[in-house]
Amino acid sequence: MERHSYGEQRFVTFGLLQGRVVAILHTDRDDLTRIISARKATKYEQRIYFEQFSD
């Protein structure tokens, strides 16, 4: 599968939504943040998320 260049910088942010870790793909345009997609985080992403926010 080939990845496309959309001519913009894209970011992934992780957070909790109803107790689940989600991955939000977004970009900034004209001083606004535009959400491109949201999905359940993979097990690897969940592990990284909880390692960052554990005591």
PASEBA-1860 file (N, C-alpha, C; in nm, 3 decimals):
! residues 55
1> MERHSYGE> 0.085/-0.118/0.000/0.000/0.000/0.000/0.090/0.125/0.000 ~ 0.063/0.216/-0.087/0.142/0.338/-0.098/0.077/0.450/-0.019 ~ 0.157/0.522/0.058/0.108/0.638/0.133/0.111/0.760/0.043 ~ 0.013/0.847/0.059/0.005/0.969/-0.023/0.055/1.088/0.056 ~ 0.114/1.183/-0.013/0.152/1.309/0.047/0.038/1.407/0.021 ~ -0.019/1.460/0.127/-0.132/1.551/0.112/-0.091/1.697/0.118 ~ 0.040/1.723/0.122/0.086/1.861/0.122/0.061/1.934/0.252 ~ 0.041/1.860/0.361/0.018/1.923/0.491/0.081/1.835/0.599
9> QRFVTFGL> 0.116/1.897/0.708/0.171/1.822/0.820/0.056/1.763/0.899 ~ 0.066/1.633/0.929/-0.039/1.564/1.004/0.017/1.517/1.137 ~ -0.069/1.513/1.236/-0.030/1.477/1.372/-0.122/1.367/1.424 ~ -0.070/1.287/1.517/-0.151/1.187/1.586/-0.147/1.221/1.734 ~ -0.264/1.232/1.795/-0.276/1.259/1.938/-0.354/1.145/2.000 ~ -0.309/1.101/2.117/-0.376/0.992/2.188/-0.446/1.046/2.311 ~ -0.559/0.987/2.344/-0.632/1.029/2.463/-0.732/0.923/2.503 ~ -0.801/0.949/2.613/-0.904/0.857/2.661/-1.041/0.907/2.621
17> LQGRVVAI> -1.125/0.818/2.573/-1.263/0.847/2.538/-1.347/0.733/2.591 ~ -1.431/0.763/2.688/-1.516/0.661/2.751/-1.433/0.542/2.798 ~ -1.316/0.571/2.857/-1.232/0.467/2.914/-1.144/0.391/2.815 ~ -1.147/0.428/2.690/-1.065/0.362/2.588/-0.963/0.460/2.532 ~ -0.845/0.407/2.498/-0.743/0.491/2.435/-0.777/0.503/2.287 ~ -0.781/0.627/2.239/-0.810/0.651/2.098/-0.695/0.727/2.034 ~ -0.682/0.712/1.903/-0.583/0.784/1.823/-0.659/0.881/1.733 ~ -0.624/1.008/1.742/-0.687/1.112/1.662/-0.584/1.165/1.562
25> LHTDRDDL> -0.612/1.152/1.434/-0.526/1.207/1.329/-0.581/1.344/1.293 ~ -0.495/1.447/1.297/-0.543/1.582/1.272/-0.437/1.667/1.204 ~ -0.480/1.781/1.152/-0.391/1.877/1.088/-0.437/2.017/1.127 ~ -0.351/2.114/1.110/-0.386/2.253/1.138/-0.398/2.328/1.006 ~ -0.510/2.398/0.991/-0.535/2.478/0.870/-0.600/2.609/0.911 ~ -0.546/2.718/0.863/-0.607/2.850/0.886/-0.643/2.871/1.033 ~ -0.549/2.846/1.123/-0.568/2.865/1.267/-0.675/2.775/1.327 ~ -0.712/2.668/1.258/-0.808/2.570/1.308/-0.744/2.432/1.309
33> TRIISARK> -0.786/2.349/1.401/-0.743/2.209/1.402/-0.852/2.128/1.335 ~ -0.816/2.055/1.230/-0.912/1.974/1.155/-0.887/1.827/1.186 ~ -0.989/1.759/1.239/-0.978/1.616/1.266/-0.997/1.540/1.137 ~ -0.902/1.453/1.105/-0.908/1.373/0.984/-0.973/1.239/1.013 ~ -0.931/1.176/1.125/-0.993/1.048/1.162/-0.970/1.022/1.310 ~ -1.049/0.931/1.363/-1.036/0.886/1.502/-1.060/0.735/1.502 ~ -0.979/0.665/1.581/-0.992/0.520/1.588/-0.944/0.470/1.723 ~ -0.980/0.347/1.755/-0.929/0.283/1.876/-0.778/0.263/1.858
41> ATKYEQRI> -0.701/0.294/1.961/-0.556/0.276/1.955/-0.521/0.128/1.950 ~ -0.411/0.098/1.882/-0.362/-0.040/1.880/-0.309/-0.077/2.018 ~ -0.287/-0.204/2.041/-0.233/-0.248/2.171/-0.097/-0.182/2.198 ~ -0.014/-0.171/2.095/0.115/-0.104/2.110/0.095/0.042/2.151 ~ 0.005/0.114/2.083/-0.021/0.254/2.113/-0.077/0.269/2.254 ~ -0.163/0.176/2.296/-0.218/0.180/2.431/-0.107/0.165/2.535 ~ -0.016/0.073/2.510/0.095/0.051/2.604/0.180/0.177/2.617 ~ 0.213/0.238/2.504/0.292/0.362/2.506/0.217/0.472/2.581
49> YFEQFSD> 0.088/0.485/2.554/0.006/0.587/2.621/0.013/0.571/2.772 ~ -0.012/0.449/2.821/-0.016/0.427/2.965/0.123/0.438/3.028 ~ 0.228/0.406/2.955/0.364/0.425/3.007/0.393/0.573/3.029 ~ 0.340/0.658/2.942/0.363/0.803/2.953/0.287/0.864/3.070 ~ 0.172/0.806/3.106/0.086/0.868/3.208/0.074/0.787/3.336 ~ 0.161/0.688/3.354/0.156/0.611/3.479/0.237/0.681/3.587 ~ 0.209/0.648/3.711/0.279/0.711/3.825/0.420/0.665/3.837
END
